[in-house]
Every structure is written in structure tokens, then in C-alpha cells.
Amino acid sequence: MIRLVEKRNYRSKIESCWDVSDKLENCVKNSENFAKLNIFTKPVVLYAIGKNYFRDYIRMFGNPAIRFEKATLFYDEASSLWTKHNPNTEKLKLLKEECDLYALHECCKENYNLESLAGDYEYIGQYAEKK
């Protein structure tokens, strides 16, 4: 039987990660390094620090077979996004240092693991909407 996570517990976890996402978005949008990225790289960065990534992370956690291309590109530093063949690599690395771009991913990893979230992952990912 699937146990639902107590609303109070998962809501506080969601709120803490949304706060991280909001801070990252503010930092990125005010960054000169972000402004210099090309039109292909900007959406990947915005996805990886945004609330859609948060929901997708929970879906991926609940079902490891699910993978999202933008997340794979962004969080795998061996991907084409981070290699020296990409003209944006240096600006992206500077932006990563300036804004701590992996903070949302780290928040998700910290709050959503088997010990801290023993419940229905798909339900939370599907209905994690800020009210």
C-alpha cells in the first residue's frame, strides 16, 4: 500500500526548494554572464533552476526510467553543454560559480530521498503547485 506523505512535511520541503529556485532565478536574471549566453543555452539554465525542474526531479526520483534532456545536459558536465566545443562554456562556468547553479538540484537531493520522503512520489510531483 502506498503511504502518502503528511502534507505538513512535504509542503515545507517544497517551499524550501522553491525559495532556492526563486533566489537562483533572481541571481541569474541579474547576471551579465547569463545575458551573454546564446539562445540555446539560456532555456536549459532557466529550466534547471526553475520550478518545472523541481517537479520533474520528483518524477525522475519516483521512476528512474524517466529522463529529461535539459536536466541531463545541464547536470552532466561531460555533456555538450559544458565541453570546450560549446562557445558558451566559459560564461556558463562563471555563471555556475556566481549563482551556485546546482543549489536547486542539491536541495532536491537533500529533501527527496528514501529516508526523508517515504511516500507517493508521483502524487507529490503531480500536485506540487504553489498556492
Kinemage of the C-alpha trace (Angstrom):
@kinemage 1
@onewidth
@group {chain A} dominant
@subgroup {mainchain}
@vectorlist {calphas} color= white
{ca met a 1} P 0.000 0.000 0.000
{ca ile a 2} L 1.298 3.462 -0.886
{ca arg a 3} L 1.689 5.796 2.074
{ca leu a 4} L 1.034 9.438 1.436
{ca val a 5} L 3.484 11.892 2.899
{ca glu a 6} L 1.983 14.043 5.593
{ca lys a 7} L 1.015 17.355 3.962
{ca arg a 8} L 2.870 19.475 6.513
{ca asn a 9} L 6.140 17.639 5.877
{ca tyr a 10} L 6.201 17.703 2.114
{ca arg a 11} L 4.885 21.276 1.885
{ca ser a 12} L 7.806 22.584 3.964
{ca lys a 13} L 10.235 20.653 1.750
{ca ile a 14} L 8.625 22.053 -1.384
{ca glu a 15} L 8.677 25.601 -0.003
{ca ser a 16} L 12.367 25.366 0.892
{ca cys a 17} L 13.281 24.279 -2.643
{ca trp a 18} L 11.035 26.940 -4.186
{ca asp a 19} L 12.891 29.542 -2.139
{ca val a 20} L 16.164 28.246 -3.576
{ca ser a 21} L 14.691 28.370 -7.082
{ca asp a 22} L 13.495 31.964 -6.597
{ca lys a 23} L 16.920 33.099 -5.359
{ca leu a 24} L 18.638 31.371 -8.279
{ca glu a 25} L 16.298 32.936 -10.823
{ca asn a 26} L 16.930 36.405 -9.362
{ca cys a 27} L 20.688 35.883 -9.434
{ca val a 28} L 20.693 34.513 -12.978
{ca lys a 29} L 18.422 37.181 -14.428
{ca asn a 30} L 20.669 39.918 -12.978
{ca ser a 31} L 23.884 38.299 -14.210
{ca glu a 32} L 25.911 39.641 -17.107
{ca asn a 33} L 27.220 36.124 -17.754
{ca phe a 34} L 23.667 34.874 -18.273
{ca ala a 35} L 22.900 37.768 -20.618
{ca lys a 36} L 25.869 36.731 -22.785
{ca leu a 37} L 24.688 33.121 -23.222
{ca asn a 38} L 23.173 32.123 -26.561
{ca ile a 39} L 19.503 31.377 -27.183
{ca phe a 40} L 20.084 27.615 -26.940
{ca thr a 41} L 21.813 27.670 -23.555
{ca lys a 42} L 19.563 30.150 -21.729
{ca pro a 43} L 16.437 27.912 -21.713
{ca val a 44} L 18.464 24.979 -20.388
{ca val a 45} L 19.774 27.085 -17.497
{ca leu a 46} L 16.327 28.509 -16.729
{ca tyr a 47} L 14.822 25.014 -16.748
{ca ala a 48} L 17.498 23.613 -14.413
{ca ile a 49} L 16.892 26.309 -11.805
{ca gly a 50} L 13.122 26.627 -12.228
{ca lys a 51} L 10.054 25.091 -10.694
{ca asn a 52} L 9.494 22.757 -13.672
{ca tyr a 53} L 12.795 21.048 -12.933
{ca phe a 54} L 11.682 20.612 -9.332
{ca arg a 55} L 8.543 18.706 -10.389
{ca asp a 56} L 10.486 16.706 -12.965
{ca tyr a 57} L 13.127 15.789 -10.373
{ca ile a 58} L 10.444 14.233 -8.169
{ca arg a 59} L 9.026 12.332 -11.150
{ca met a 60} L 12.542 11.094 -12.026
{ca phe a 61} L 13.113 10.110 -8.396
{ca gly a 62} L 9.854 8.145 -8.344
{ca asn a 63} L 10.633 6.482 -11.677
{ca pro a 64} L 14.352 6.334 -12.591
{ca ala a 65} L 13.475 5.317 -16.163
{ca ile a 66} L 12.253 8.874 -16.794
{ca arg a 67} L 14.927 11.289 -18.020
{ca phe a 68} L 14.597 14.873 -19.168
{ca glu a 69} L 17.029 16.017 -21.861
{ca lys a 70} L 17.597 19.514 -20.455
{ca ala a 71} L 18.355 18.154 -16.989
{ca thr a 72} L 20.734 15.574 -18.423
{ca leu a 73} L 22.543 18.248 -20.432
{ca phe a 74} L 22.826 20.643 -17.530
{ca tyr a 75} L 23.790 18.354 -14.659
{ca asp a 76} L 26.220 16.194 -16.634
{ca glu a 77} L 29.385 18.248 -17.010
{ca ala a 78} L 30.620 15.821 -19.666
{ca ser a 79} L 27.669 16.800 -21.882
{ca ser a 80} L 27.903 19.025 -24.935
{ca leu a 81} L 26.689 21.997 -22.893
{ca trp a 82} L 29.855 22.011 -20.766
{ca thr a 83} L 32.510 20.915 -23.253
{ca lys a 84} L 35.050 23.259 -24.769
{ca his a 85} L 33.366 22.876 -28.155
{ca asn a 86} L 30.455 24.963 -26.876
{ca pro a 87} L 31.232 28.697 -27.211
{ca asn a 88} L 29.230 29.358 -24.025
{ca thr a 89} L 31.226 27.063 -21.771
{ca glu a 90} L 33.334 29.722 -20.072
{ca lys a 91} L 30.368 32.041 -19.475
{ca leu a 92} L 28.352 29.111 -18.155
{ca lys a 93} L 31.119 28.116 -15.738
{ca leu a 94} L 31.368 31.703 -14.497
{ca leu a 95} L 27.589 31.796 -14.042
{ca lys a 96} L 27.705 28.495 -12.141
{ca glu a 97} L 30.220 29.965 -9.700
{ca glu a 98} L 28.444 33.321 -9.449
{ca cys a 99} L 24.976 31.931 -8.718
{ca asp a 100} L 25.626 28.397 -7.402
{ca leu a 101} L 23.527 26.898 -10.194
{ca tyr a 102} L 23.404 23.429 -8.661
{ca ala a 103} L 21.706 24.669 -5.471
{ca leu a 104} L 18.201 23.599 -6.553
{ca his a 105} L 19.409 20.148 -7.546
{ca glu a 106} L 21.177 19.825 -4.186
{ca cys a 107} L 18.015 20.935 -2.372
{ca cys a 108} L 16.027 18.281 -4.235
{ca lys a 109} L 18.593 15.594 -3.441
{ca glu a 110} L 18.608 16.581 0.227
{ca asn a 111} L 14.834 16.704 0.630
{ca tyr a 112} L 13.765 13.885 -1.650
{ca asn a 113} L 15.408 10.607 -0.789
{ca leu a 114} L 14.134 7.340 0.593
{ca glu a 115} L 14.797 8.342 4.186
{ca ser a 116} L 13.125 11.745 4.073
{ca leu a 117} L 10.299 11.040 1.649
{ca ala a 118} L 8.781 7.656 2.292
{ca gly a 119} L 5.599 8.090 0.309
{ca asp a 120} L 3.904 8.600 -3.013
{ca tyr a 121} L 6.450 10.401 -5.232
{ca glu a 122} L 4.282 10.671 -8.327
{ca tyr a 123} L 1.450 12.209 -6.323
{ca ile a 124} L 3.730 14.886 -4.904
{ca gly a 125} L 5.354 15.616 -8.259
{ca gln a 126} L 1.999 15.863 -9.961
{ca tyr a 127} L 0.379 18.140 -7.402
{ca ala a 128} L 3.335 20.234 -6.227
{ca glu a 129} L 1.893 23.590 -7.131
{ca lys a 130} L 2.475 26.729 -5.124
{ca lys a 131} L -0.724 28.188 -3.733
